[in-house]
């Protein structure tokens, strides 16, 4: 498995988690 694919996946997961956390803050 290429390292670039792993890095892209980690970045996507981190961005998704960050957006979920910000949405939770704004709605509460």
PDB file of N, H, CA, C and O in Angstrom:
ATOM      1  N   UNK A   1       0.868  -1.197   0.000  1.00  0.00           N
ATOM      2  CA  UNK A   1       0.000   0.000   0.000  1.00  0.00           C
ATOM      3  C   UNK A   1       0.900   1.242   0.000  1.00  0.00           C
ATOM      4  O   UNK A   1       1.781   1.360   0.852  1.00  0.00           O
ATOM      5  N   UNK A   2       0.694   2.148  -0.923  1.00  0.00           N
ATOM      6  H   UNK A   2      -0.021   2.051  -1.615  1.00  0.00           H
ATOM      7  CA  UNK A   2       1.565   3.323  -0.990  1.00  0.00           C
ATOM      8  C   UNK A   2       1.405   4.221   0.223  1.00  0.00           C
ATOM      9  O   UNK A   2       0.320   4.346   0.791  1.00  0.00           O
ATOM     10  N   UNK A   3       2.500   4.836   0.600  1.00  0.00           N
ATOM     11  H   UNK A   3       3.381   4.734   0.139  1.00  0.00           H
ATOM     12  CA  UNK A   3       2.465   5.721   1.775  1.00  0.00           C
ATOM     13  C   UNK A   3       1.575   6.931   1.506  1.00  0.00           C
ATOM     14  O   UNK A   3       0.888   7.409   2.409  1.00  0.00           O
ATOM     15  N   UNK A   4       1.582   7.427   0.273  1.00  0.00           N
ATOM     16  H   UNK A   4       2.140   7.039  -0.461  1.00  0.00           H
ATOM     17  CA  UNK A   4       0.776   8.608  -0.057  1.00  0.00           C
ATOM     18  C   UNK A   4      -0.704   8.326   0.196  1.00  0.00           C
ATOM     19  O   UNK A   4      -1.434   9.196   0.671  1.00  0.00           O
ATOM     20  N   UNK A   5      -1.144   7.106  -0.122  1.00  0.00           N
ATOM     21  H   UNK A   5      -0.551   6.399  -0.508  1.00  0.00           H
ATOM     22  CA  UNK A   5      -2.547   6.756   0.103  1.00  0.00           C
ATOM     23  C   UNK A   5      -2.867   6.790   1.591  1.00  0.00           C
ATOM     24  O   UNK A   5      -3.933   7.256   1.994  1.00  0.00           O
ATOM     25  N   UNK A   6      -1.939   6.296   2.404  1.00  0.00           N
ATOM     26  H   UNK A   6      -1.073   5.918   2.076  1.00  0.00           H
ATOM     27  CA  UNK A   6      -2.159   6.294   3.855  1.00  0.00           C
ATOM     28  C   UNK A   6      -2.230   7.729   4.368  1.00  0.00           C
ATOM     29  O   UNK A   6      -3.086   8.061   5.188  1.00  0.00           O
ATOM     30  N   UNK A   7      -1.329   8.575   3.884  1.00  0.00           N
ATOM     31  H   UNK A   7      -0.633   8.306   3.219  1.00  0.00           H
ATOM     32  CA  UNK A   7      -1.323   9.967   4.346  1.00  0.00           C
ATOM     33  C   UNK A   7      -2.621  10.663   3.945  1.00  0.00           C
ATOM     34  O   UNK A   7      -3.216  11.382   4.747  1.00  0.00           O
ATOM     35  N   UNK A   8      -3.061  10.449   2.704  1.00  0.00           N
ATOM     36  H   UNK A   8      -2.578   9.865   2.052  1.00  0.00           H
ATOM     37  CA  UNK A   8      -4.307  11.076   2.259  1.00  0.00           C
ATOM     38  C   UNK A   8      -5.481  10.606   3.111  1.00  0.00           C
ATOM     39  O   UNK A   8      -6.364  11.396   3.444  1.00  0.00           O
ATOM     40  N   UNK A   9      -5.494   9.327   3.462  1.00  0.00           N
ATOM     41  H   UNK A   9      -4.777   8.684   3.191  1.00  0.00           H
ATOM     42  CA  UNK A   9      -6.587   8.804   4.279  1.00  0.00           C
ATOM     43  C   UNK A   9      -6.571   9.435   5.662  1.00  0.00           C
ATOM     44  O   UNK A   9      -7.618   9.812   6.187  1.00  0.00           O
ATOM     45  N   UNK A  10      -5.389   9.551   6.254  1.00  0.00           N
ATOM     46  H   UNK A  10      -4.538   9.245   5.827  1.00  0.00           H
ATOM     47  CA  UNK A  10      -5.299  10.142   7.588  1.00  0.00           C
ATOM     48  C   UNK A  10      -5.757  11.594   7.555  1.00  0.00           C
ATOM     49  O   UNK A  10      -6.459  12.042   8.461  1.00  0.00           O
ATOM     50  N   UNK A  11      -5.370  12.327   6.529  1.00  0.00           N
ATOM     51  H   UNK A  11      -4.799  11.963   5.793  1.00  0.00           H
ATOM     52  CA  UNK A  11      -5.777  13.732   6.426  1.00  0.00           C
ATOM     53  C   UNK A  11      -7.292  13.828   6.297  1.00  0.00           C
ATOM     54  O   UNK A  11      -7.916  14.681   6.928  1.00  0.00           O
ATOM     55  N   UNK A  12      -7.886  12.958   5.486  1.00  0.00           N
ATOM     56  H   UNK A  12      -7.379  12.264   4.974  1.00  0.00           H
ATOM     57  CA  UNK A  12      -9.333  12.995   5.293  1.00  0.00           C
ATOM     58  C   UNK A  12     -10.053  12.686   6.600  1.00  0.00           C
ATOM     59  O   UNK A  12     -11.055  13.324   6.924  1.00  0.00           O
ATOM     60  N   UNK A  13      -9.548  11.710   7.354  1.00  0.00           N
ATOM     61  H   UNK A  13      -8.734  11.192   7.092  1.00  0.00           H
ATOM     62  CA  UNK A  13     -10.177  11.349   8.628  1.00  0.00           C
ATOM     63  C   UNK A  13     -10.056  12.504   9.614  1.00  0.00           C
ATOM     64  O   UNK A  13     -11.011  12.821  10.323  1.00  0.00           O
ATOM     65  N   UNK A  14      -8.886  13.133   9.661  1.00  0.00           N
ATOM     66  H   UNK A  14      -8.110  12.875   9.085  1.00  0.00           H
ATOM     67  CA  UNK A  14      -8.706  14.246  10.599  1.00  0.00           C
ATOM     68  C   UNK A  14      -9.629  15.403  10.247  1.00  0.00           C
ATOM     69  O   UNK A  14     -10.207  16.032  11.134  1.00  0.00           O
ATOM     70  N   UNK A  15      -9.771  15.687   8.948  1.00  0.00           N
ATOM     71  H   UNK A  15      -9.302  15.176   8.227  1.00  0.00           H
ATOM     72  CA  UNK A  15     -10.656  16.781   8.542  1.00  0.00           C
ATOM     73  C   UNK A  15     -12.106  16.451   8.885  1.00  0.00           C
ATOM     74  O   UNK A  15     -12.853  17.328   9.320  1.00  0.00           O
ATOM     75  N   UNK A  16     -12.509  15.205   8.695  1.00  0.00           N
ATOM     76  H   UNK A  16     -11.903  14.493   8.341  1.00  0.00           H
ATOM     77  CA  UNK A  16     -13.879  14.805   9.019  1.00  0.00           C
ATOM     78  C   UNK A  16     -14.125  14.944  10.514  1.00  0.00           C
ATOM     79  O   UNK A  16     -15.171  15.442  10.928  1.00  0.00           O
ATOM     80  N   UNK A  17     -13.166  14.507  11.325  1.00  0.00           N
ATOM     81  H   UNK A  17     -12.316  14.103  10.988  1.00  0.00           H
ATOM     82  CA  UNK A  17     -13.324  14.618  12.773  1.00  0.00           C
ATOM     83  C   UNK A  17     -13.388  16.080  13.185  1.00  0.00           C
ATOM     84  O   UNK A  17     -14.192  16.435  14.047  1.00  0.00           O
ATOM     85  N   UNK A  18     -12.571  16.926  12.600  1.00  0.00           N
ATOM     86  H   UNK A  18     -11.918  16.638  11.900  1.00  0.00           H
ATOM     87  CA  UNK A  18     -12.554  18.343  12.954  1.00  0.00           C
ATOM     88  C   UNK A  18     -13.889  18.995  12.594  1.00  0.00           C
ATOM     89  O   UNK A  18     -14.412  19.795  13.369  1.00  0.00           O
ATOM     90  N   UNK A  19     -14.445  18.661  11.427  1.00  0.00           N
ATOM     91  H   UNK A  19     -14.020  18.011  10.798  1.00  0.00           H
ATOM     92  CA  UNK A  19     -15.711  19.256  11.022  1.00  0.00           C
ATOM     93  C   UNK A  19     -16.835  18.777  11.931  1.00  0.00           C
ATOM     94  O   UNK A  19     -17.742  19.547  12.248  1.00  0.00           O
ATOM     95  N   UNK A  20     -16.788  17.515  12.355  1.00  0.00           N
ATOM     96  H   UNK A  20     -16.051  16.890  12.097  1.00  0.00           H
ATOM     97  CA  UNK A  20     -17.826  17.010  13.258  1.00  0.00           C
ATOM     98  C   UNK A  20     -17.739  17.719  14.606  1.00  0.00           C
ATOM     99  O   UNK A  20     -18.766  18.056  15.196  1.00  0.00           O
ATOM    100  N   UNK A  21     -16.522  17.948  15.096  1.00  0.00           N
ATOM    101  H   UNK A  21     -15.688  17.675  14.617  1.00  0.00           H
ATOM    102  CA  UNK A  21     -16.363  18.612  16.389  1.00  0.00           C
ATOM    103  C   UNK A  21     -16.863  20.049  16.299  1.00  0.00           C
ATOM    104  O   UNK A  21     -17.534  20.521  17.216  1.00  0.00           O
ATOM    105  N   UNK A  22     -16.549  20.755  15.213  1.00  0.00           N
ATOM    106  H   UNK A  22     -16.004  20.371  14.467  1.00  0.00           H
ATOM    107  CA  UNK A  22     -16.981  22.141  15.085  1.00  0.00           C
ATOM    108  C   UNK A  22     -18.501  22.197  14.963  1.00  0.00           C
ATOM    109  O   UNK A  22     -19.134  23.089  15.528  1.00  0.00           O
ATOM    110  N   UNK A  23     -19.093  21.256  14.231  1.00  0.00           N
ATOM    111  H   UNK A  23     -18.579  20.531  13.772  1.00  0.00           H
ATOM    112  CA  UNK A  23     -20.548  21.222  14.119  1.00  0.00           C
ATOM    113  C   UNK A  23     -21.172  20.999  15.491  1.00  0.00           C
ATOM    114  O   UNK A  23     -22.196  21.600  15.816  1.00  0.00           O
ATOM    115  N   UNK A  24     -20.558  20.137  16.295  1.00  0.00           N
ATOM    116  H   UNK A  24     -19.726  19.649  16.031  1.00  0.00           H
ATOM    117  CA  UNK A  24     -21.104  19.849  17.621  1.00  0.00           C
ATOM    118  C   UNK A  24     -21.033  21.101  18.493  1.00  0.00           C
ATOM    119  O   UNK A  24     -21.962  21.382  19.250  1.00  0.00           O
ATOM    120  N   UNK A  25     -19.946  21.846  18.390  1.00  0.00           N
ATOM    121  H   UNK A  25     -19.192  21.618  17.775  1.00  0.00           H
ATOM    122  CA  UNK A  25     -19.814  23.059  19.206  1.00  0.00           C
ATOM    123  C   UNK A  25     -20.866  24.085  18.800  1.00  0.00           C
ATOM    124  O   UNK A  25     -21.484  24.721  19.654  1.00  0.00           O
ATOM    125  N   UNK A  26     -21.069  24.244  17.490  1.00  0.00           N
ATOM    126  H   UNK A  26     -20.567  23.728  16.796  1.00  0.00           H
ATOM    127  CA  UNK A  26     -21.985  25.281  17.040  1.00  0.00           C
ATOM    128  C   UNK A  26     -23.427  24.934  17.391  1.00  0.00           C
ATOM    129  O   UNK A  26     -24.227  25.828  17.669  1.00  0.00           O
ATOM    130  N   UNK A  27     -23.770  23.645  17.380  1.00  0.00           N
ATOM    131  H   UNK A  27     -23.121  22.919  17.154  1.00  0.00           H
ATOM    132  CA  UNK A  27     -25.162  23.271  17.615  1.00  0.00           C
ATOM    133  C   UNK A  27     -25.494  23.237  19.101  1.00  0.00           C
ATOM    134  O   UNK A  27     -26.666  23.316  19.469  1.00  0.00           O
ATOM    135  N   UNK A  28     -24.486  23.122  19.964  1.00  0.00           N
ATOM    136  H   UNK A  28     -23.534  23.058  19.665  1.00  0.00           H
ATOM    137  CA  UNK A  28     -24.780  23.010  21.393  1.00  0.00           C
ATOM    138  C   UNK A  28     -24.706  24.365  22.088  1.00  0.00           C
ATOM    139  O   UNK A  28     -24.927  24.451  23.296  1.00  0.00           O
TER     140      UNK A  28
END
